[in-house]
Amino acid sequence: MMKENTFSQKLRYTADNFISKGSVSILLGLGIISMGGILIVALVSLAMNMDPSKSFFDMIWMSLMATFQSNSVPFTPAQGNEEAIAYIIPMLLVTFLGFLVVSIVIGAVSNGLERKIESLRKGKSLVVEKNHFVILGWSEQIFTIISELGMHAKEINEKHCVVIMGDKDKVEMEDEIKTKVGHTEKLRVVCRNGNAIEHADLKIVNLDNSRSIILLTPDGTEDPDSQVIKTILAITKNQNRRKEPYSIIAEMRDAKKAALAKIVGKDEVEIILIRDFVSKIIAQTYRQKGLSVVYTELLEYTGTEIYFKNEPALIGQTFKDILFKYEHSSVLGVFNSITKKIILNLPMDSIFGKDDQLIAISEGEHSILLSGKNESDYNIEKNLIVDFPESPFLPEKILILGWNSKIIRIINELDNYTSAKSELLVVANFSDGKEILKKDCNKIKNMNIEFTCADTTERSVLDRLLEKPYSHLILLCDEDQDIQVADSKTMVTLLHLRDIKDKTGKHFSIVSEMRDIRNRNLAEEADAVDDFVVSGSLISLYITQLSENRYLNAVFEDLFDPNGSEIYLKSASNFVKLNTDVSFFTVLKAAADKGQVAIGYKIENKIVNDNPEKNHGIVINPFKTDKIKFTEQDCIILLAPHQVVS
C-alpha cells in the first residue's frame, strides 16, 4: 500500500515547483502574499477602529504605503494610546511584512538580473539579423574567414554581419577574435555558445534569415566528419525550417563520408574535402614556383577574384573572340545556368549560348565591362609572337620530407604530373611508412617509390640524402603536434636545406607546407624556400569565397582535375620575344593561338607595382594594353589543358 504524503510535504513541493519557475513567478507570488497581508492589516485596523475618520479603502492604501516604507506611520492613535496593544500589533504586522516584502523583492530582482547577465555572457539570446553569414564550429581557420569577410565588406562598402556558434565560452571567443583579427570596420561579429546539432541552439543563430552557412570541422573531435553530417541533418531536416534552400559550405576530410553528406544535404550543400584540396595544390605547385601565390591571389578579396556575369551581347560569338572583348578582365570560361556545368578554357571555336554566363577574373563585378572592340582593333604585334615548342618531358627525382595525413593523396596526385620512370623517395620519422605506401600507392604508374625512416631535422640525414641529384623537394608539416612546434621543425629543416644549397651549389626547388601564415612570412624573410602552401590559410580563403558564390567550387574542382584545364606558369620565351616591350594583348593572342588563355605573368626579379615583396613578382589580370619586357627567367600564367610541365 502506497504511503500518503503529509500536508506539509505537499505544500513544500508545491512551493518548490512555483519558485523554480523563475523570478517572474516569485514576484507574482510575493504580490499575492503582500496584498493578502495588507488586506488583513486593513481589516484588523478597521475592526479595532484605530482611525474612525478613515474608510476601508483608506486603510488599504495606508497599509500598502507602510509596507514599502517601514519608517512611515499609517495611523494616528488617540492621544495617550500610543502604547496600546491595539496599535502595536498592526504596526508590528506592517513592519514585519514590509521587511519581508522588500527583502524578497530585492533578492528576486537581483537573482533574475544575475541569471540574465549570465545567460547573455553564455551567448544564449536570439540573433535578430538578416542576410548574415553563419559559422558553426570553431577552429584556427575562423580568424582568416572573418578577416576576409571584413575585407570584402569594406571593398564593396557594405555592412555585413557574421554570427559564430561554437562550443566555447562566448566571451572567450570574442576576446580571441579581438586579439587575432582586431577591428573590422564594416563587419560585425556576433558570438553564441551552443551545439550545432541541437535545434534549440540552431534557432538562436537565426538560420532562416541567413545568407550563407559555413560548417567547420570541430577541433579535438575523434570523428569530425560525422559531426558535420549530423549538423547538416539538423539544418536541412528541421520541420520548422524555411522553404527556400540554404547555402551550406561544409569542410570534411573523408571522401566516403562527404558523399553521404551530399546525399543528406543534396543541392543545398557544397563539400570541401580539405585534405584533397591542399594535396592537389601541393602536387601542382611542387615544380611551378609561385603557383601557390597565384591561387592565393585568386582566393583573397584584395585584388582580383573570379566572378560570374550574364553577357547577352556575347551570344553567338566564339570563345576566342570573347577573350579580346575585355581590357580590364580576363576570361576563363562559361557557366551554363541550365545544366549548372562549368567549362574552363573552351575550344577556341566554341559558341557562347543564350544560357551561358561568363566566368572571368576581375577586380569586381562592376569592372567586367565590354570594351566594344574586337581583336583587330588592337595593335597586336604579331611580329613579336613566337611559336617555340615546349621542352620534352623527362623523368625526374622527387624527395618528400615528412609525413602527415595528406601524403597518400599528394603522391597519387603527383603521378598525374610526372613523366614515366620518375623516382620518388619519402623520408619521415614514421616506422609504418613503407607498409602504408605499399598498400595505398599501388596504382602509381609513373613513379618508382621508396621509403626511408629518419629524422628530417637532422643535418647529417639531409646531407646524406642530397648526395643524390633531386630536382624537387616537398616538405610536409606534422599535423599531430602543436602548430608552432610543427612549423618550427619545418623551419629547422628549411634552414638546413638552404645552407646545403648555398654550400654545394646544387639546384633543386623546395615547396614547403606551413600551418601558420606568420611562420611562412618568417621563412620567406630568410629566403629559405621557393614556394609555400599554407594549408589552413588557403582552406579559409576558399571557404570564404564559396560563402559568396558556391558555384566557385566547380571552378576549382575543374582546375584541380587532371582531365581538365589547369593553371600553369610557362616560360615567356615560348610565346613572345624577350627583352622587348610587348603588350599583354599580344601575349593573349600568342596563347590563344595555342589553345590556351593567358591570365597574368610572373617577373622573376619581383619588381612589380612598386611593391615587390607583396605579390612575389606575380600579376594576375593585368591591363591588356600594358607593356612588359620579359626576360629568360620570366613566366606567363596560363589556363591550359592538362600536361606534364617540364
Secondary structure, 3 states (H helix, E strand, C coil): CCCCCCHHHHHHHHHHHHHCCCHHHHHHHHHHHHHHHHHHHHHHHHHCCCCCCCCHHHHHHHHHHHHHCCCCCCCCCCCCCCCCHHHHHHHHHHHHHHHHHHHHHHHHHHHHHHHHHHHHHHCCCCCCCCCEEEEECCCCHHHHHHHHHHHHHHHHCCCEEEEEEECCCHHHHHHHHHHHCCCCCCEEEEEEECCCCCHHHHHHCCHHHEEEEEECCCCCCCCHHHHHHHHHHHHHCCCCCCCCCCCEEEEECCHHHHHHHHHHHHHHEEEEEHHHHHHHHHHHHCCCCCHHHHHHHHHCCCCCEEEEECCHHHCCCEHHHHHCCCCCCEEEEEEECCCCCEEECCCCCCECCCCEEEEEEECCHHHCCCCCCCHHHCCCCHHHECCCCCCCCCCCEEEEECCCCCHHHHHHHHCCCCCCCEEEEEEECCCCHHHHHHHHCCCCCCEEEEEEECCCCCHHHHHHHCCCCCCEEEECCCCCCCHHHHHHHHHHHHHHHHHHHHHHCCCCEEEEEECCHHHHHHHHHCCCCCEEEEHHHHHHHHHHHHHHCCCHHHHHHHHHCCCCEEEEEEEHHHCECCCCEEEHHHHHHHHHCCCCEEEEEECCCCCCCCCHHHHCCEEECCCCCCEEECCCCCEEEEEEECCCCC
